[in-house]
Amino acid sequence: MKKSGLKQADFAKKIGKSQAQISKYISGYSKPTTKIYIHCMNIIRSCEQGDGSLLDLMNEVSGLDGEKHEHMRHALIETIKAYKLKF
């Protein structure tokens, strides 16, 4: 939410949740689903310009869903593994 520059209420509207639910996510009282995580990443991606980092790659690929893009998600996982080994 901070990376997007949005306030809780505005961020909540973008992901289709209440401000109270966002507060629960932030406090750790409730855990977002994978779908909500991906939605949040897409919001962040649309709010900031990338710098070509691994995070940018992750954000880009996270927006690809379905069987059609399975190979892209697999490639991302392999990239992350290789990155972890390098550093």
All heavy atoms as an XYZ file, in Angstrom:
686
protein
N       0.828     -1.179      0.000
C       0.000      0.000      0.000
C       0.877      1.248      0.000
O       0.614      2.181     -0.752
C      -0.922     -0.016      1.217
C      -1.961      1.068      1.199
S      -2.975      1.056      2.679
C      -1.850      1.719      3.861
N       1.926      1.229      0.810
C       2.827      2.378      0.863
C       3.490      2.624     -0.486
O       3.626      3.757     -0.917
C       3.893      2.184      1.936
C       3.361      2.306      3.339
C       4.459      2.081      4.357
C       3.892      2.121      5.761
N       4.924      1.898      6.782
N       3.910      1.553     -1.150
C       4.565      1.706     -2.449
C       3.642      2.327     -3.479
O       4.094      3.006     -4.384
C       5.066      0.364     -2.969
C       6.340     -0.072     -2.343
C       6.878     -1.267     -3.101
C       8.283     -1.510     -2.687
N       9.233     -1.280     -3.724
N       2.342      2.097     -3.351
C       1.389      2.645     -4.314
C       1.125      4.129     -4.071
O       0.654      4.828     -4.958
C       0.066      1.884     -4.256
O      -0.649      2.211     -3.071
N       1.400      4.583     -2.833
C       1.121      5.971     -2.488
C      -0.338      6.229     -2.164
O      -0.747      7.369     -1.962
N      -1.124      5.164     -2.088
C      -2.554      5.301     -1.812
C      -2.836      5.173     -0.319
O      -2.120      4.491      0.401
C      -3.343      4.212     -2.558
C      -3.249      4.237     -4.083
C      -3.890      2.980     -4.661
C      -3.929      5.484     -4.638
N      -3.910      5.812      0.107
C      -4.368      5.661      1.491
C      -5.161      4.360      1.589
O      -5.585      3.804      0.577
C      -5.239      6.852      1.875
C      -4.466      8.152      1.859
C      -5.343      9.278      2.331
C      -4.636     10.565      2.106
N      -4.129     11.326      3.031
N      -5.353      3.889      2.817
C      -6.044      2.607      3.019
C      -7.381      2.546      2.291
O      -7.677      1.568      1.622
C      -6.269      2.344      4.510
C      -5.114      1.694      5.200
C      -5.468      1.233      6.609
O      -6.632      1.099      6.971
N      -4.444      1.000      7.408
N      -8.183      3.576      2.427
C      -9.528      3.565      1.822
C      -9.442      3.478      0.300
O     -10.202      2.728     -0.335
C     -10.305      4.807      2.245
N      -8.503      4.208     -0.301
C      -8.353      4.182     -1.754
C      -7.806      2.850     -2.240
O      -8.251      2.301     -3.250
C      -7.437      5.329     -2.211
C      -8.022      6.691     -1.898
O      -9.260      6.849     -1.964
O      -7.240      7.599     -1.579
N      -6.843      2.317     -1.490
C      -6.279      1.019     -1.834
C      -7.360     -0.060     -1.728
O      -7.465     -0.934     -2.585
C      -5.098      0.696     -0.917
C      -4.205     -0.391     -1.428
C      -3.219     -0.118     -2.354
C      -4.355     -1.695     -0.980
C      -2.389     -1.116     -2.831
C      -3.534     -2.701     -1.445
C      -2.545     -2.412     -2.380
N      -8.165      0.029     -0.683
C      -9.252     -0.939     -0.471
C     -10.208     -0.942     -1.659
O     -10.621     -2.009     -2.133
C     -10.001     -0.606      0.817
N     -10.553      0.233     -2.148
C     -11.458      0.322     -3.305
C     -10.846     -0.351     -4.520
O     -11.540     -1.049     -5.260
C     -11.765      1.781     -3.623
C     -12.715      2.429     -2.654
C     -12.960      3.881     -3.021
C     -13.764      4.570     -1.923
N     -13.952      5.994     -2.196
N      -9.554     -0.153     -4.719
C      -8.882     -0.734     -5.885
C      -8.872     -2.257     -5.854
O      -8.903     -2.891     -6.912
C      -7.457     -0.211     -6.003
C      -7.395      1.195     -6.550
C      -5.991      1.454     -7.082
C      -5.930      2.782     -7.785
N      -6.179      2.678     -9.208
N      -8.785     -2.845     -4.664
C      -8.774     -4.316     -4.604
C     -10.136     -4.904     -4.240
O     -10.277     -6.108     -4.098
C      -7.678     -4.861     -3.659
C      -7.925     -4.492     -2.210
C      -6.313     -4.440     -4.100
C      -7.023     -5.246     -1.258
N     -11.132     -4.045     -4.100
C     -12.485     -4.535     -3.846
C     -12.717     -5.046     -2.440
O     -13.524     -5.944     -2.223
N     -11.993     -4.485     -1.489
C     -12.152     -4.861     -0.085
C     -12.486     -3.621      0.726
O     -12.310     -2.504      0.269
C     -10.857     -5.488      0.467
C     -10.450     -6.772     -0.206
C     -11.401     -7.881      0.130
C     -11.009     -9.193     -0.519
N     -11.981    -10.232     -0.290
N     -12.925     -3.823      1.946
C     -13.221     -2.691      2.820
C     -11.929     -2.165      3.439
O     -10.924     -2.875      3.514
C     -14.177     -3.122      3.932
O     -13.523     -4.018      4.811
N     -11.981     -0.934      3.896
C     -10.828     -0.343      4.580
C     -10.523     -1.145      5.832
O      -9.370     -1.361      6.179
C     -11.104      1.131      4.905
C      -9.918      1.870      5.496
C      -9.788      1.698      7.009
O     -10.790      1.582      7.709
N      -8.568      1.664      7.479
N     -11.562     -1.642      6.488
C     -11.375     -2.453      7.694
C     -10.605     -3.741      7.375
O      -9.740     -4.170      8.153
C     -12.719     -2.787      8.327
N     -10.902     -4.337      6.214
C     -10.199     -5.564      5.829
C      -8.731     -5.271      5.537
O      -7.846     -6.038      5.928
C     -10.849     -6.212      4.604
C     -10.233     -7.551      4.230
C     -10.388     -8.587      5.330
O     -11.464     -8.791      5.865
N      -9.302     -9.245      5.681
N      -8.452     -4.144      4.909
C      -7.063     -3.755      4.654
C      -6.326     -3.593      5.983
O      -5.187     -4.024      6.135
C      -6.993     -2.444      3.840
C      -7.634     -2.616      2.471
C      -5.546     -1.965      3.695
C      -7.004     -3.651      1.600
N      -6.979     -2.984      6.947
C      -6.393     -2.802      8.268
C      -6.059     -4.154      8.898
O      -5.009     -4.321      9.520
C      -7.354     -2.007      9.156
O      -6.794     -1.795     10.417
N      -6.936     -5.139      8.707
C      -6.689     -6.484      9.235
C      -5.485     -7.125      8.555
O      -4.688     -7.810      9.199
C      -7.923     -7.362      9.062
C      -9.066     -6.986      9.976
C     -10.274     -7.860      9.719
C     -11.451     -7.418     10.584
N     -12.658     -8.212     10.286
N      -5.346     -6.923      7.239
C      -4.185     -7.447      6.520
C      -2.902     -6.826      7.071
O      -1.927     -7.515      7.339
C      -4.267     -7.143      5.022
C      -5.355     -7.865      4.258
C      -5.869     -7.319      3.091
C      -5.852     -9.102      4.662
C      -6.846     -7.965      2.356
C      -6.836     -9.750      3.937
C      -7.330     -9.177      2.774
O      -8.297     -9.823      2.053
N      -2.916     -5.512      7.236
C      -1.725     -4.787      7.689
C      -1.329     -5.207      9.102
O      -0.151     -5.387      9.400
C      -1.956     -3.267      7.605
C      -2.046     -2.849      6.133
C      -0.852     -2.494      8.310
C      -2.524     -1.433      5.927
N      -2.323     -5.388      9.958
C      -2.043     -5.749     11.349
C      -1.670     -7.226     11.515
O      -1.180     -7.629     12.561
C      -3.258     -5.435     12.220
O      -4.326     -6.330     11.917
N      -1.913     -8.029     10.477
C      -1.617     -9.448     10.562
C      -2.761    -10.267     11.126
O      -2.655    -11.476     11.285
N      -3.883     -9.611     11.406
C      -5.047    -10.302     11.957
C      -5.670    -11.232     10.914
O      -6.224    -12.273     11.255
C      -6.071     -9.278     12.448
C      -7.293     -9.887     13.083
C      -7.228    -10.436     14.357
C      -8.499     -9.929     12.412
C      -8.345    -11.014     14.949
C      -9.628    -10.500     12.981
C      -9.542    -11.037     14.254
O     -10.647    -11.606     14.814
N      -5.537    -10.860      9.654
C      -6.086    -11.646      8.557
C      -5.022    -11.749      7.466
O      -4.257    -10.809      7.262
C      -7.334    -10.955      8.013
O      -7.877    -11.676      6.936
N      -4.971    -12.886      6.779
C      -3.973    -13.082      5.739
C      -4.651    -12.987      4.368
O      -5.631    -13.674      4.104
C      -3.312    -14.443      5.895
C      -2.232    -14.690      4.896
C      -1.578    -16.031      5.104
C      -0.536    -16.241      4.018
N       0.042    -17.554      4.080
N      -4.098    -12.148      3.484
C      -4.678    -12.046      2.137
C      -4.494    -13.345      1.364
O      -3.521    -14.071      1.580
C      -3.876    -10.926      1.469
C      -3.085    -10.282      2.537
C      -2.986    -11.235      3.669
N      -5.390    -13.599      0.441
C      -5.259    -14.754     -0.439
C      -4.193    -14.458     -1.481
O      -3.785    -13.310     -1.670
C      -6.583    -15.043     -1.166
O      -6.890    -13.914     -2.012
C      -7.730    -15.292     -0.199
N      -3.750    -15.492     -2.156
C      -2.783    -15.313     -3.241
C      -3.339    -14.376     -4.296
O      -2.618    -13.520     -4.819
C      -2.429    -16.669     -3.870
O      -1.896    -17.515     -2.855
C      -1.427    -16.520     -4.994
N      -4.617    -14.493     -4.588
C      -5.255    -13.627     -5.581
C      -5.163    -12.156     -5.155
O      -4.879    -11.283     -5.972
C      -6.714    -14.040     -5.766
C      -7.419    -13.315     -6.867
C      -8.824    -13.874     -7.064
C      -9.525    -13.155     -8.192
N     -10.847    -13.710     -8.445
N      -5.357    -11.882     -3.877
C      -5.261    -10.505     -3.371
C      -3.823    -10.018     -3.460
O      -3.567     -8.873     -3.848
C      -5.793    -10.403     -1.924
C      -7.290    -10.687     -1.873
C      -5.478     -9.040     -1.313
C      -8.151     -9.686     -2.612
N      -2.845    -10.883     -3.127
C      -1.431    -10.497     -3.252
C      -1.120    -10.082     -4.695
O      -0.476     -9.061     -4.935
C      -0.496    -11.650     -2.859
C      -0.238    -11.788     -1.385
C      -0.557    -12.955     -0.709
C       0.352    -10.756     -0.668
C      -0.302    -13.095      0.642
C       0.604    -10.887      0.689
C       0.275    -12.056      1.334
O       0.531    -12.189      2.672
N      -1.558    -10.883     -5.638
C      -1.298    -10.588     -7.040
C      -1.980     -9.282     -7.443
O      -1.394     -8.452     -8.132
C      -1.738    -11.763     -7.932
C      -0.803    -12.956     -7.700
C      -1.749    -11.364     -9.409
C      -1.256    -14.240     -8.340
N      -3.204     -9.101     -6.988
C      -3.925     -7.855     -7.283
C      -3.155     -6.655     -6.720
O      -3.013     -5.634     -7.399
C      -5.337     -7.931     -6.700
C      -6.286     -6.954     -7.278
N      -7.000     -7.215     -8.413
C      -6.613     -5.708     -6.891
C      -7.743     -6.161     -8.693
N      -7.538     -5.233     -7.782
N      -2.648     -6.785     -5.515
C      -1.861     -5.702     -4.900
C      -0.603     -5.415     -5.709
O      -0.244     -4.248     -5.919
C      -1.485     -6.060     -3.461
S      -2.873     -6.098     -2.330
N       0.072     -6.467     -6.160
C       1.271     -6.276     -6.955
C       0.956     -5.555     -8.259
O       1.722     -4.705     -8.714
C       1.943     -7.624     -7.232
C       2.566     -8.230     -5.987
S       3.134     -9.921     -6.201
C       4.390     -9.720     -7.439
N      -0.181     -5.874     -8.846
C      -0.587     -5.190    -10.072
C      -0.882     -3.717     -9.819
O      -0.578     -2.867    -10.657
C      -1.795     -5.881    -10.705
C      -1.433     -7.201    -11.337
O      -0.320     -7.387    -11.800
N      -2.368     -8.122    -11.359
N      -1.457     -3.409     -8.676
C      -1.721     -2.006     -8.319
C      -0.393     -1.267     -8.170
O      -0.232     -0.166     -8.696
C      -2.558     -1.909     -7.031
C      -3.971     -2.410     -7.284
C      -2.574     -0.476     -6.499
C      -4.799     -2.612     -6.040
N       0.542     -1.871     -7.472
C       1.857     -1.250     -7.289
C       2.518     -1.023     -8.648
O       3.049      0.043     -8.926
C       2.755     -2.114     -6.385
C       2.213     -2.120     -4.957
C       4.200     -1.619     -6.417
C       2.831     -3.170     -4.065
N       2.449     -2.033     -9.484
C       3.061     -1.931    -10.809
C       2.463     -0.778    -11.607
O       3.173     -0.060    -12.294
C       2.887     -3.234    -11.576
C       3.565     -3.219    -12.947
C       3.376     -4.498    -13.678
N       1.966     -4.615    -13.989
C       1.391     -5.724    -14.375
N       2.077     -6.819    -14.487
N       0.109     -5.763    -14.651
N       1.169     -0.577    -11.487
C       0.533      0.490    -12.251
C       0.812      1.869    -11.661
O       0.638      2.872    -12.333
C      -0.978      0.250    -12.334
O      -1.594      0.441    -11.074
N       1.268      1.930    -10.420
C       1.505      3.207     -9.743
C       2.951      3.682     -9.830
O       3.246      4.823     -9.511
C       1.107      3.112     -8.266
S      -0.649      2.933     -8.010
N       3.853      2.817    -10.210
C       5.263      3.226    -10.238
C       5.931      2.759    -11.511
O       5.521      1.789    -12.124
C       6.018      2.705     -9.018
C       6.076      1.213     -8.907
C       6.809      0.760     -7.659
O       6.846      1.480     -6.665
O       7.349     -0.346     -7.709
N       6.949      3.442    -11.882
C       7.732      3.054    -13.047
C       8.832      2.114    -12.602
O       9.460      2.322    -11.570
C       8.336      4.272    -13.714
C       7.302      5.161    -14.345
C       7.932      6.303    -15.113
O       9.120      6.515    -15.044
N       7.116      7.016    -15.845
N       9.066      1.111    -13.405
C      10.067      0.123    -13.048
C      11.473      0.557    -13.391
O      11.688      1.486    -14.164
N      12.424     -0.143    -12.811
C      13.833      0.142    -13.057
C      14.558     -1.065    -13.649
O      15.769     -1.111    -13.690
C      14.525      0.587    -11.771
C      14.478     -0.466    -10.673
O      13.980     -1.577    -10.930
O      14.944     -0.183     -9.563
N      13.769     -2.063    -14.099
C      14.375     -3.242    -14.698
C      14.858     -4.260    -13.690
O      15.589     -5.172    -14.033
N      14.464     -4.139    -12.444
C      14.928     -5.042    -11.398
C      14.180     -6.373    -11.432
O      13.205     -6.555    -12.165
C      14.716     -4.393    -10.028
O      13.332     -4.267     -9.764
N      14.653     -7.296    -10.613
C      13.989     -8.586    -10.471
C      12.556     -8.383     -9.981
O      11.643     -9.072    -10.428
C      14.772     -9.483     -9.507
C      14.221    -10.887     -9.271
C      14.145    -11.667    -10.581
C      15.071    -11.628     -8.265
N      12.358     -7.404     -9.111
C      11.004     -7.117     -8.628
C      10.099     -6.702     -9.780
O       8.939     -7.110     -9.843
C      11.046     -6.025     -7.554
C       9.700     -5.627     -6.950
C       9.010     -6.831     -6.316
C       9.887     -4.526     -5.927
N      10.624     -5.920    -10.711
C       9.842     -5.541    -11.881
C       9.436     -6.771    -12.682
O       8.308     -6.887    -13.147
C      10.616     -4.579    -12.776
C      10.735     -3.200    -12.183
O       9.929     -2.847    -11.305
O      11.650     -2.471    -12.595
N      10.370     -7.691    -12.861
C      10.076     -8.926    -13.574
C       8.983     -9.709    -12.855
O       8.033    -10.190    -13.471
C      11.335     -9.780    -13.702
C      11.160    -11.168    -14.320
C      10.653    -11.057    -15.742
C      12.473    -11.921    -14.272
N       9.095     -9.811    -11.538
C       8.093    -10.524    -10.753
C       6.726     -9.860    -10.900
O       5.716    -10.543    -11.070
C       8.506    -10.577     -9.278
C       9.681    -11.475     -9.024
S      10.340    -11.387     -7.344
C       8.907    -11.535     -6.335
N       6.698     -8.543    -10.832
C       5.439     -7.822    -10.980
C       4.821     -8.061    -12.345
O       3.618     -8.244    -12.472
C       5.648     -6.328    -10.750
C       5.845     -5.979     -9.305
O       5.400     -6.700     -8.414
N       6.522     -4.887     -9.055
N       5.649     -8.048    -13.366
C       5.159     -8.243    -14.730
C       4.559     -9.632    -14.910
O       3.466     -9.803    -15.426
C       6.302     -8.026    -15.717
C       5.867     -7.907    -17.139
C       5.024     -6.687    -17.431
O       5.255     -5.636    -16.820
O       4.122     -6.796    -18.286
N       5.283    -10.637    -14.465
C       4.838    -12.015    -14.649
C       3.646    -12.346    -13.750
O       2.791    -13.143    -14.112
C       6.004    -13.005    -14.429
C       5.532    -14.446    -14.483
C       7.074    -12.771    -15.485
N       3.548    -11.702    -12.591
C       2.438    -12.000    -11.679
C       1.088    -11.660    -12.291
O       0.075    -12.220    -11.900
C       2.611    -11.261    -10.354
O       2.409     -9.870    -10.539
N       1.091    -10.765    -13.257
C      -0.161    -10.409    -13.923
C      -0.602    -11.437    -14.960
O      -1.702    -11.363    -15.491
N       0.252    -12.394    -15.255
C      -0.057    -13.429    -16.230
C      -0.644    -14.633    -15.510
O      -0.017    -15.215    -14.655
C       1.211    -13.842    -16.981
C       1.987    -12.724    -17.667
C       3.288    -13.273    -18.243
C       1.154    -12.063    -18.743
N      -1.857    -14.989    -15.869
C      -2.462    -16.124    -15.191
C      -2.965    -17.131    -16.217
O      -2.910    -16.907    -17.409
C      -3.581    -15.681    -14.248
C      -4.679    -14.906    -14.957
O      -4.586    -14.704    -16.177
O      -5.630    -14.511    -14.281
N      -3.410    -18.243    -15.737
C      -3.945    -19.285    -16.598
C      -2.873    -20.196    -17.172
O      -1.673    -19.945    -17.060
N      -3.332    -21.255    -17.786
C      -2.448    -22.265    -18.345
C      -1.582    -21.693    -19.467
O      -0.426    -22.085    -19.643
C      -3.291    -23.429    -18.883
C      -2.501    -24.659    -19.216
C      -3.413    -25.813    -19.586
O      -4.333    -26.121    -18.812
O      -3.192    -26.379    -20.668
N      -2.116    -20.737    -20.183
C      -1.403    -20.121    -21.312
C      -0.047    -19.547    -20.887
O       0.907    -19.559    -21.647
C      -2.276    -19.020    -21.909
C      -1.654    -18.257    -23.034
C      -2.602    -17.187    -23.524
C      -1.947    -16.301    -24.557
N      -2.824    -15.217    -24.967
N       0.040    -19.045    -19.657
C       1.248    -18.385    -19.185
C       2.032    -19.205    -18.167
O       2.917    -18.677    -17.502
C       0.897    -17.021    -18.584
C       0.238    -16.114    -19.558
N       0.892    -15.583    -20.636
C      -1.031    -15.656    -19.620
C       0.061    -14.825    -21.326
N      -1.102    -14.864    -20.737
N       1.724    -20.484    -18.072
C       2.403    -21.328    -17.094
C       3.914    -21.329    -17.313
O       4.698    -21.269    -16.360
C       1.876    -22.758    -17.166
C       2.464    -23.680    -16.123
C       1.847    -25.066    -16.148
O       0.830    -25.272    -16.824
O       2.409    -25.935    -15.479
N       4.356    -21.344    -18.558
C       5.791    -21.360    -18.848
C       6.469    -20.082    -18.354
O       7.605    -20.123    -17.908
C       6.035    -21.556    -20.348
C       5.526    -20.433    -21.197
N       4.188    -20.259    -21.491
C       6.180    -19.415    -21.789
C       4.045    -19.188    -22.245
N       5.236    -18.643    -22.439
N       5.780    -18.956    -18.398
C       6.348    -17.703    -17.903
C       6.516    -17.745    -16.386
O       7.533    -17.300    -15.864
C       5.469    -16.519    -18.304
C       5.490    -16.228    -19.786
S       7.115    -15.765    -20.381
C       7.304    -14.190    -19.597
N       5.510    -18.273    -15.697
C       5.612    -18.376    -14.239
C       6.748    -19.318    -13.853
O       7.511    -19.053    -12.926
C       4.276    -18.814    -13.651
C       3.193    -17.752    -13.766
C       1.952    -18.106    -12.965
N       1.393    -19.393    -13.327
C       0.526    -19.606    -14.320
N       0.127    -18.612    -15.063
N       0.046    -20.800    -14.558
N       6.884    -20.408    -14.588
C       7.978    -21.352    -14.325
C       9.326    -20.667    -14.537
O      10.261    -20.846    -13.735
C       7.849    -22.586    -15.221
C       8.966    -23.564    -15.060
N       9.092    -24.358    -13.944
C      10.029    -23.845    -15.841
C      10.183    -25.095    -14.054
N      10.768    -24.797    -15.206
N       9.441    -19.900    -15.590
C      10.686    -19.183    -15.875
C      11.012    -18.210    -14.748
O      12.177    -18.052    -14.365
C      10.578    -18.450    -17.203
N       9.992    -17.563    -14.212
C      10.208    -16.628    -13.107
C      10.736    -17.365    -11.879
O      11.684    -16.915    -11.236
C       8.920    -15.885    -12.754
C       8.986    -14.970    -11.540
C      10.009    -13.865    -11.756
C       7.630    -14.375    -11.246
N      10.159    -18.503    -11.576
C      10.615    -19.291    -10.428
C      12.077    -19.684    -10.606
O      12.885    -19.563     -9.679
C       9.720    -20.538    -10.234
C       8.332    -20.110     -9.736
C      10.365    -21.529     -9.259
C       7.298    -21.209     -9.789
N      12.442    -20.113    -11.799
C      13.830    -20.494    -12.068
C      14.761    -19.282    -11.960
O      15.882    -19.396    -11.465
C      13.953    -21.153    -13.443
C      13.252    -22.488    -13.531
C      13.708    -23.477    -12.462
O      14.933    -23.625    -12.271
O      12.849    -24.103    -11.821
N      14.293    -18.118    -12.398
C      15.083    -16.895    -12.299
C      15.327    -16.544    -10.835
O      16.447    -16.181    -10.448
C      14.373    -15.722    -13.007
O      14.182    -16.072    -14.374
C      15.170    -14.436    -12.910
N      14.298    -16.657    -10.026
C      14.429    -16.354     -8.597
C      15.398    -17.317     -7.940
O      16.260    -16.906     -7.153
C      13.051    -16.380     -7.900
C      12.198    -15.216     -8.409
C      13.205    -16.332     -6.393
C      10.746    -15.299     -8.003
N      15.303    -18.598     -8.274
C      16.232    -19.587     -7.719
C      17.667    -19.241     -8.075
O      18.575    -19.290     -7.241
C      15.883    -20.989     -8.208
C      14.652    -21.576     -7.578
C      14.385    -22.951     -8.175
C      13.122    -23.563     -7.643
N      12.827    -24.857     -8.306
N      17.901    -18.902     -9.345
C      19.245    -18.548     -9.792
C      19.732    -17.289     -9.105
O      20.900    -17.188     -8.717
C      19.249    -18.354    -11.308
N      18.865    -16.336     -8.907
C      19.216    -15.085     -8.229
C      19.626    -15.354     -6.794
O      20.615    -14.820     -6.306
C      18.028    -14.132     -8.295
C      18.294    -12.781     -7.692
C      18.976    -11.807     -8.403
C      17.846    -12.472     -6.407
C      19.217    -10.545     -7.855
C      18.093    -11.230     -5.848
C      18.772    -10.266     -6.575
O      19.012     -9.053     -6.029
N      18.869    -16.221     -6.117
C      19.190    -16.560     -4.718
C      20.558    -17.227     -4.609
O      21.302    -16.978     -3.668
C      18.120    -17.487     -4.130
C      16.840    -16.788     -3.772
C      15.872    -17.770     -3.154
C      14.608    -17.130     -2.681
N      13.674    -18.102     -2.088
N      20.885    -18.083     -5.557
C      22.183    -18.756     -5.545
C      23.325    -17.784     -5.783
O      24.403    -17.919     -5.219
C      22.225    -19.850     -6.610
C      21.350    -21.083     -6.354
C      21.399    -22.020     -7.565
C      21.804    -21.805     -5.094
N      23.070    -16.777     -6.606
C      24.103    -15.795     -6.941
C      24.410    -14.882     -5.757
O      25.537    -14.483     -5.548
C      23.635    -14.967     -8.137
C      24.667    -14.016     -8.665
C      24.162    -13.318     -9.914
C      25.195    -12.349    -10.435
N      24.747    -11.667    -11.636
N      23.408    -14.556     -4.979
C      23.596    -13.631     -3.864
C      23.336    -14.360     -2.588
O      23.321    -14.099     -1.564
C      22.667    -12.423     -3.997
C      22.967    -11.621     -5.223
C      22.202    -11.772     -6.372
C      24.013    -10.721     -5.243
C      22.474    -11.030     -7.499
C      24.282     -9.978     -6.377
C      23.514    -10.136     -7.517
